[in-house]
Amino acid sequence: MGNIVERLTTLDYIIVIAYLVILVVIGYRASFSKGKKADESLFLANKSLNWSSIGFNMWGTNVGPSMLVAFASIGYATGIVAVNFEWYAFIFLFLLAIVFAPKYLAAKVSTMPEFMGNRYGDSTQNILAWYALVKILISWLSLGLFAGGVLVRQILGIPMWQSVTVLVAFAGLFAFFGGLKAIAKVNVFQMILLICVSLALTYLGLEKVGGIAALYEKTPKHFWNLAQPASDPQYPWYAILLGYPVSAVAFFCTDQSMVQSVLGAKNLEQGQLGVSFIGWLKILSLPLFIITGILCYVLYPGLANPDMAYMTMVTNLFPPGMNGLVIVVLIAVLVGTIGSCLNSLSTVFTMDVYVKKINPKATTKEIIKVGRLTVIAGCLFAIFVALAIDNIKGLKLFDVFQAVLGFIAPPLSVVFLSTVFWKRTTKKAVNFTLSIGSIISLGIGVCYLWVLPSSKYDFWPHYMVLSFLIFALLALLSIIISLADTSPSVYTINEEHQANIEKPTRRVWISFGVLTIIMIALYIFFNGHE
């Protein structure tokens, strides 16, 4: 794992330096273009993002530092089942584009707490703002930075504190100076690089195995099924079917880090096409990430740890002169995720806490200053927590990432779905779900992961089933509270916002229609292998 530095050639160093120069140039041009309002550029990119920038930026945010390792690891151990976490998402991306995005853009909001505040008042906005800040700081920034720091430490052989400091400082530069616009522009370039390098690794692996047909023959047939039997201990079909939607709604439809790209769209059509585009990009997860692990299963069986699959492939297949590309790709996925998260953190704190509560009469200059100070504070906090996590012994963070999201998600999914689909939802129900419901959900999560860990106590259901059960409980409580409220405070339709809601264009329907047909075909093709 630490041999890449020793194998670097002059060409590798040239590639890395060229990449960094191109990255800085793109970021500089996006950050300091003339004729733009600085506050809008920092937070919502002057409402200038087109469909490709939105799709690549959302994908860049989604392709976190752990994905290269985690997906290759799951591919090595179980086959293509992890593709469900990418392909199943198209349903919830459709929900974001057709149901949520029109309402978000019509309301002209900058943040998700602001959207809920428009409907239920300041108390709801305050609760959701702090919830969002904690979520971004812990589940996005700190865990993501830790995962990235582990990878960089393994590859370059430098201490953890140096790894995370360099990574967060580099990503923070784009969030500090250029905001969403710079990050989005940079992510387009970085995701294209990721595609090229990952496809090159897959090609080299297939060539060594003898082609796709040979790979199929040399692997267990169940490796090629998306739906695993109910008896499967890791990913039974019913757990994914029931549990994934809870996380997906919260992640794709309500998470500030994901939705912010859509809020920065030129118009609704560009936002919806951008959301559709990330659905198309997710099809690539199989050849880019999962196949790498399956190829490693054939070429290098018997690894002590499946997490070694990705780096085993890289160190054995990439010839001298191409190892610099690996470092480039790692920087790309790290900067993409961490930069987007820092920007979202800055936007939520500045708009929902500072402007709303601390200084409502803040000038543009003051707003920008606070936004940038928030980026710095977020960087320092993330470094501190990532180093603290690194000192916890015996905790496999890669294994609990998805579980953590599964326990954070239920309150958000209940609140946003009920708000949009049931007009009778009351303010009391929303605030209860966000506060007490979050305590219930996170409390169960802490018990599942640490107090009474599932690895030692077998009475727990699968974590995705548990997430669904929590969601169902909170949804039921929300309905009961709403119906029992004798003086309900419900959302009164804002006529101006309602009038601004646009219908999807023909191009949007065609894009999602074709994507749906292809996804159904893929699910049919990748099942029934025995």
C-alpha positions in Angstrom: 0.0 0.0 0.0 2.9 2.4 0.6 4.9 1.5 -2.5 3.5 4.1 -4.9 5.8 6.9 -3.7 8.9 4.7 -4.2 7.7 3.9 -7.8 7.0 7.5 -8.8 8.9 8.6 -11.9 9.6 12.0 -13.4 6.5 11.6 -15.5 4.3 11.0 -12.4 5.5 14.2 -10.8 4.8 16.1 -14.0 1.3 14.7 -14.1 0.5 15.7 -10.5 2.0 19.2 -10.9 0.1 19.7 -14.2 -3.1 18.6 -12.6 -2.7 21.0 -9.7 -1.9 23.9 -12.0 -5.0 23.2 -14.1 -7.1 22.9 -11.0 -5.9 26.2 -9.6 -6.4 28.0 -13.0 -10.0 26.7 -13.3 -10.8 27.6 -9.7 -9.2 31.1 -10.2 -11.2 31.9 -13.3 -14.4 30.8 -11.7 -13.7 32.7 -8.5 -12.7 36.0 -9.9 -14.8 36.5 -13.1 -16.0 40.0 -13.5 -19.6 41.3 -13.3 -20.7 38.9 -10.6 -22.1 39.5 -7.1 -19.7 37.9 -4.7 -22.2 36.7 -2.2 -24.2 34.9 -4.9 -21.1 33.4 -6.4 -19.9 32.2 -3.0 -23.2 30.4 -2.1 -25.3 29.7 -5.3 -22.9 30.3 -8.2 -24.8 33.3 -9.4 -27.6 30.9 -10.4 -25.4 30.1 -13.4 -24.9 26.3 -13.3 -26.0 24.3 -16.4 -27.0 20.6 -16.4 -23.5 19.2 -16.9 -22.0 21.3 -14.1 -24.9 20.3 -11.8 -24.6 16.6 -12.6 -20.8 16.4 -12.3 -20.8 18.5 -9.1 -23.5 16.3 -7.5 -21.6 13.2 -8.6 -18.3 14.7 -7.3 -20.0 15.3 -3.9 -21.4 11.8 -3.9 -18.2 10.0 -4.9 -16.6 10.4 -1.5 -13.1 9.5 -0.4 -14.1 6.0 0.7 -16.0 5.0 -2.5 -13.0 3.8 -4.4 -11.9 1.5 -1.5 -15.4 0.5 -0.2 -16.9 -0.4 -3.5 -13.9 -2.4 -4.7 -13.9 -4.1 -1.3 -17.6 -5.1 -1.6 -17.0 -6.2 -5.2 -14.1 -8.4 -4.0 -16.2 -10.0 -1.3 -19.8 -10.2 -2.7 -19.9 -9.1 -6.4 -22.1 -6.4 -7.9 -24.7 -6.1 -5.1 -23.2 -2.7 -4.0 -24.3 -1.3 -7.4 -27.8 -1.1 -5.8 -26.6 1.9 -3.8 -26.0 3.7 -7.1 -28.6 2.3 -9.5 -31.6 2.3 -7.1 -31.0 6.0 -6.6 -32.6 6.9 -10.0 -36.0 6.7 -8.4 -35.1 9.2 -5.7 -33.3 11.5 -8.2 -36.5 11.5 -10.2 -38.3 12.5 -7.0 -35.9 15.3 -6.4 -36.1 16.6 -10.0 -39.9 16.4 -10.5 -41.3 16.9 -7.0 -38.9 18.7 -4.8 -36.7 20.9 -7.1 -39.7 22.8 -8.6 -40.8 23.8 -5.1 -37.3 24.7 -4.0 -36.6 26.9 -7.0 -40.1 28.5 -6.9 -39.5 29.5 -3.3 -36.1 31.0 -4.2 -34.4 29.6 -1.1 -30.7 29.2 -0.5 -30.9 26.4 2.0 -33.2 23.5 3.1 -33.8 25.0 6.6 -35.0 28.2 4.8 -37.4 26.2 2.8 -38.9 24.6 5.9 -38.8 27.9 7.7 -41.0 29.4 5.0 -43.6 26.8 5.7 -43.5 26.4 9.5 -41.7 29.4 10.9 -38.5 30.3 12.6 -38.5 27.5 15.2 -38.5 24.8 12.5 -35.8 26.6 10.5 -33.6 26.9 13.6 -34.0 23.2 14.5 -33.3 22.1 11.0 -30.4 24.5 10.6 -28.5 23.2 13.6 -29.4 19.6 12.6 -28.0 20.3 9.1 -24.8 21.8 10.5 -24.1 18.9 12.8 -24.9 16.5 9.9 -22.5 18.2 7.5 -19.7 18.5 10.2 -19.9 14.9 11.3 -21.2 12.7 8.6 -19.8 14.6 5.6 -16.7 16.6 6.6 -15.2 14.7 9.6 -15.9 11.1 8.5 -15.1 11.9 4.8 -11.8 13.7 5.8 -10.8 10.7 8.0 -11.5 8.3 5.2 -9.4 10.4 2.8 -6.7 10.8 5.4 -6.4 7.0 5.8 -6.0 6.6 2.0 -3.4 9.3 1.7 -1.5 8.0 4.7 -1.5 4.5 3.3 -0.3 5.6 -0.1 2.2 8.4 0.8 3.3 7.0 4.2 2.9 10.4 6.0 1.4 10.9 9.4 -2.4 11.3 9.7 -2.3 14.9 10.9 -0.3 15.9 7.7 -2.7 14.0 5.5 -5.9 15.6 6.7 -4.3 19.1 7.1 -3.1 19.2 3.5 -6.3 17.8 2.1 -8.7 20.1 3.9 -6.5 23.1 3.3 -6.5 22.4 -0.5 -10.2 21.8 -0.6 -10.9 24.8 1.6 -9.2 27.2 -0.8 -11.9 26.6 -3.4 -14.7 27.0 -0.9 -13.1 30.1 0.6 -12.4 32.1 -2.5 -14.7 30.7 -5.2 -17.6 29.1 -3.4 -20.1 26.9 -5.3 -19.2 28.2 -8.7 -15.5 27.4 -8.4 -16.2 24.0 -6.8 -18.7 23.1 -9.6 -16.3 24.1 -12.4 -13.4 22.2 -10.8 -15.6 19.1 -10.3 -16.4 18.8 -14.0 -12.7 18.5 -14.7 -12.1 16.2 -11.8 -14.9 13.8 -12.5 -13.8 13.4 -16.2 -10.4 12.6 -14.9 -11.8 10.0 -12.5 -13.8 8.3 -15.3 -10.7 8.1 -17.5 -8.3 6.7 -14.8 -10.8 4.3 -13.4 -11.7 3.0 -16.9 -8.0 2.6 -17.6 -7.6 0.4 -14.4 -10.7 -1.7 -15.4 -9.3 -2.1 -18.9 -5.9 -3.3 -17.7 -7.6 -5.7 -15.3 -9.9 -7.2 -18.0 -6.9 -7.5 -20.4 -5.0 -9.6 -17.8 -8.0 -11.7 -16.9 -8.8 -12.4 -20.6 -11.9 -10.4 -21.1 -15.4 -10.0 -19.8 -16.4 -13.6 -20.7 -13.4 -15.0 -18.9 -14.1 -12.8 -15.8 -17.7 -14.2 -15.7 -16.5 -17.8 -15.9 -13.9 -17.4 -13.2 -16.3 -15.9 -10.6 -19.2 -17.3 -8.6 -22.5 -16.8 -10.5 -24.2 -15.1 -7.6 -21.6 -12.3 -7.9 -23.6 -11.0 -10.9 -27.0 -10.7 -9.1 -28.2 -7.4 -7.9 -30.9 -9.1 -5.7 -29.4 -11.4 -3.1 -31.5 -14.0 -1.3 -33.3 -13.2 2.0 -30.8 -15.5 3.7 -27.8 -13.4 2.7 -26.3 -12.0 5.9 -24.8 -8.8 4.3 -27.2 -7.5 1.7 -30.6 -9.4 1.6 -32.9 -8.1 -1.1 -35.6 -6.9 1.4 -33.1 -4.8 3.4 -32.1 -2.8 0.4 -35.7 -2.6 -0.9 -37.0 -1.2 2.4 -34.1 0.6 4.0 -32.3 2.3 1.1 -35.2 4.6 0.2 -35.1 6.1 3.7 -31.5 7.1 3.3 -31.9 8.0 -0.4 -34.7 10.5 0.2 -32.7 12.3 3.0 -29.5 12.1 1.0 -30.6 13.2 -2.5 -33.8 15.2 -1.8 -33.0 17.1 1.4 -29.3 17.2 2.0 -27.8 20.7 1.5 -24.6 19.4 0.1 -26.4 17.5 -2.7 -29.3 19.9 -3.3 -27.2 23.1 -3.4 -26.0 22.4 -6.9 -29.7 22.4 -8.0 -30.4 25.6 -6.2 -27.6 27.2 -8.2 -29.1 26.2 -11.6 -29.8 28.7 -14.3 -33.4 27.6 -14.4 -35.5 24.6 -13.4 -35.0 22.7 -16.6 -31.2 22.9 -16.3 -31.5 21.7 -12.6 -33.8 18.8 -13.6 -31.6 17.7 -16.5 -28.6 18.0 -14.1 -30.3 15.6 -11.7 -31.1 13.3 -14.5 -27.4 13.4 -15.6 -26.1 12.2 -12.3 -28.5 9.2 -12.7 -26.8 8.5 -16.0 -23.3 8.9 -14.4 -24.2 6.4 -11.7 -24.5 3.7 -14.3 -20.8 4.0 -14.6 -20.3 2.8 -11.0 -20.2 -0.8 -12.1 -17.3 -0.5 -14.6 -15.5 2.3 -12.6 -15.6 1.0 -9.0 -17.2 -2.4 -8.5 -15.6 -4.4 -11.4 -12.2 -3.4 -9.9 -12.9 -5.5 -6.8 -14.3 -8.4 -8.8 -11.2 -8.4 -11.1 -9.0 -8.4 -7.9 -10.9 -11.4 -6.7 -9.8 -13.3 -9.8 -6.3 -11.9 -10.2 -5.2 -11.7 -6.5 -7.4 -14.1 -4.4 -6.9 -14.5 -0.7 -6.3 -10.9 0.4 -6.1 -10.6 4.1 -8.4 -7.6 4.0 -10.9 -6.9 1.1 -10.3 -3.1 1.7 -6.9 -3.7 0.0 -8.5 -4.6 -3.3 -8.3 -1.2 -4.9 -4.7 -0.4 -4.0 -3.7 -4.0 -4.8 -5.0 -3.5 -8.4 -3.3 -0.1 -8.7 0.1 -1.1 -7.4 0.2 -4.3 -9.6 -1.4 -3.1 -12.8 -0.5 0.5 -13.4 2.9 0.8 -15.1 5.5 3.3 -14.1 4.4 6.8 -15.3 0.7 6.1 -14.4 0.9 6.1 -10.6 0.8 9.9 -10.6 -2.8 9.5 -12.0 -3.8 7.5 -8.9 -2.7 10.4 -6.7 -4.5 12.8 -9.0 -7.8 10.8 -8.7 -7.6 10.6 -4.9 -7.1 14.3 -4.7 -10.0 14.8 -7.1 -12.5 12.8 -5.1 -11.3 14.3 -1.8 -11.5 17.9 -3.1 -14.8 17.3 -4.7 -16.5 16.0 -1.6 -14.8 18.1 1.0 -15.1 21.3 -1.0 -18.8 20.9 -1.6 -19.4 20.1 2.1 -17.5 23.2 3.2 -19.5 25.4 0.9 -22.8 23.9 2.2 -21.7 24.4 5.8 -20.8 28.0 5.0 -24.2 28.6 3.3 -26.3 27.1 6.1 -24.6 28.9 8.9 -24.4 32.2 7.2 -28.0 32.3 5.8 -29.9 30.4 8.5 -28.0 31.4 11.7 -26.0 34.6 11.1 -28.3 36.5 8.8 -31.5 35.1 10.3 -30.6 35.4 14.0 -27.4 37.3 14.7 -27.3 40.2 12.2 -30.5 40.5 10.0 -29.2 43.8 8.5 -25.8 42.4 7.5 -24.2 43.9 4.4 -23.0 41.9 1.5 -19.4 42.4 2.7 -20.3 41.1 6.2 -22.1 38.1 4.8 -19.1 37.1 2.6 -16.8 37.6 5.5 -18.8 35.3 7.8 -19.2 32.7 5.0 -15.5 32.5 4.6 -14.8 32.5 8.4 -17.2 29.5 8.6 -15.2 27.7 6.0 -12.0 28.2 8.1 -13.8 27.0 11.3 -15.2 24.0 9.4 -11.7 23.1 8.3 -10.3 23.3 11.8 -13.2 21.3 13.3 -12.9 18.6 10.6 -9.2 18.2 11.2 -9.7 17.9 15.0 -12.5 15.3 14.7 -10.7 13.3 12.0 -7.7 13.0 14.3 -9.9 12.1 17.2 -11.5 9.3 15.2 -8.1 8.1 14.2 -7.3 7.4 17.9 -10.3 5.1 18.3 -8.9 1.6 18.1 -10.8 -1.3 16.5 -13.5 0.8 14.9 -14.0 0.1 11.2 -15.3 3.4 9.9 -15.7 2.2 6.3 -18.2 -0.4 7.6 -20.3 2.0 9.5 -20.6 4.9 7.0 -23.8 3.6 5.4 -25.2 2.7 8.8 -24.6 6.2 10.2 -26.5 7.7 7.3 -29.3 5.2 8.0 -29.8 6.5 11.5 -29.4 10.2 10.5 -31.9 9.9 7.7 -35.3 8.9 9.1 -36.3 12.2 10.7 -35.4 14.2 7.6 -37.2 11.8 5.2 -40.4 11.8 7.4 -40.4 15.6 7.6 -39.8 16.5 4.0 -42.0 13.7 2.6 -44.9 14.6 4.9 -44.5 18.3 4.2 -44.6 17.9 0.5 -47.2 15.1 0.2 -49.6 15.8 3.1 -51.0 19.3 3.7 -52.4 18.4 7.1 -48.9 18.0 8.6 -48.6 20.4 11.5 -45.8 22.5 12.9 -45.8 20.5 16.1 -45.4 17.2 14.2 -42.5 18.6 12.2 -40.7 20.0 15.2 -41.3 16.8 17.2 -39.8 14.7 14.5 -36.8 16.9 14.0 -36.0 17.1 17.7 -37.4 14.2 19.7 -37.5 11.9 16.6 -33.8 12.6 16.0 -32.9 11.7 19.6 -34.8 8.4 19.2 -33.2 7.6 15.8 -29.7 8.6 16.8 -30.0 6.9 20.2 -31.0 3.6 18.5 -28.0 4.1 16.2 -25.6 4.6 19.0 -26.9 1.4 20.7 -26.6 -0.5 17.4 -23.1 0.6 16.6 -21.4 1.0 20.0 -23.4 0.3 23.2 -24.9 -3.1 22.2 -23.1 -3.6 18.9 -24.7 -5.9 16.3 -21.4 -7.8 16.0 -21.9 -9.1 19.5 -25.7 -9.2 19.9 -27.7 -11.0 17.3 -31.2 -9.7 18.2 -30.7 -6.6 15.9 -32.3 -6.7 12.4 -30.2 -5.6 9.4 -29.3 -1.9 9.8 -31.3 -0.9 6.7 -34.3 -2.7 8.0 -33.8 -1.0 11.4 -33.6 2.4 9.5 -36.9 1.6 7.8 -38.6 0.6 11.1 -37.5 3.9 12.7 -38.8 5.8 9.7 -42.2 4.0 10.0 -42.4 4.7 13.7 -41.6 8.4 13.3 -44.0 8.7 10.3 -46.8 7.1 12.5 -46.0 9.5 15.4 -46.0 12.5 13.0 -49.4 11.5 11.7 -50.9 11.0 15.2 -49.5 14.3 16.4 -50.9 16.1 13.4 -54.4 14.6 13.7 -54.5 15.1 17.5 -53.5 18.7 17.3 -56.6 20.7 18.4 -55.2 24.0 17.1 -53.1 22.9 14.2 -50.6 25.2 12.6 -50.3 23.9 9.1 -48.6 25.3 6.0 -50.6 27.9 4.2 -49.8 27.9 0.5 -47.8 30.8 -0.6 -49.6 32.0 -3.7 -46.4 33.7 -5.1 -44.4 30.5 -4.7 -47.1 28.4 -6.0 -47.4 30.6 -9.1 -43.6 30.2 -9.7 -43.7 26.4 -9.8 -43.0 25.2 -13.4 -43.9 21.9 -15.0 -41.1 19.7 -16.4 -40.3 20.2 -20.0 -40.4 17.5 -22.7 -36.6 17.1 -22.6 -36.7 16.4 -18.9 -39.4 13.7 -19.3 -37.5 12.1 -22.2 -34.2 12.0 -20.2 -35.8 10.4 -17.2 -38.0 8.1 -19.4 -35.0 6.7 -21.2 -33.0 6.4 -18.0 -35.9 4.4 -16.4 -36.1 2.0 -19.3 -32.3 1.4 -19.2 -32.4 0.9 -15.4 -35.2 -1.7 -15.6 -33.3 -3.5 -18.3 -30.1 -3.5 -16.2 -32.0 -4.9 -13.2 -33.5 -7.7 -15.4 -30.1 -8.5 -17.0 -28.2 -8.6 -13.7 -30.4 -11.1 -11.9 -31.1 -14.8 -12.2 -27.5 -15.9 -12.5 -27.0 -19.3 -10.8 
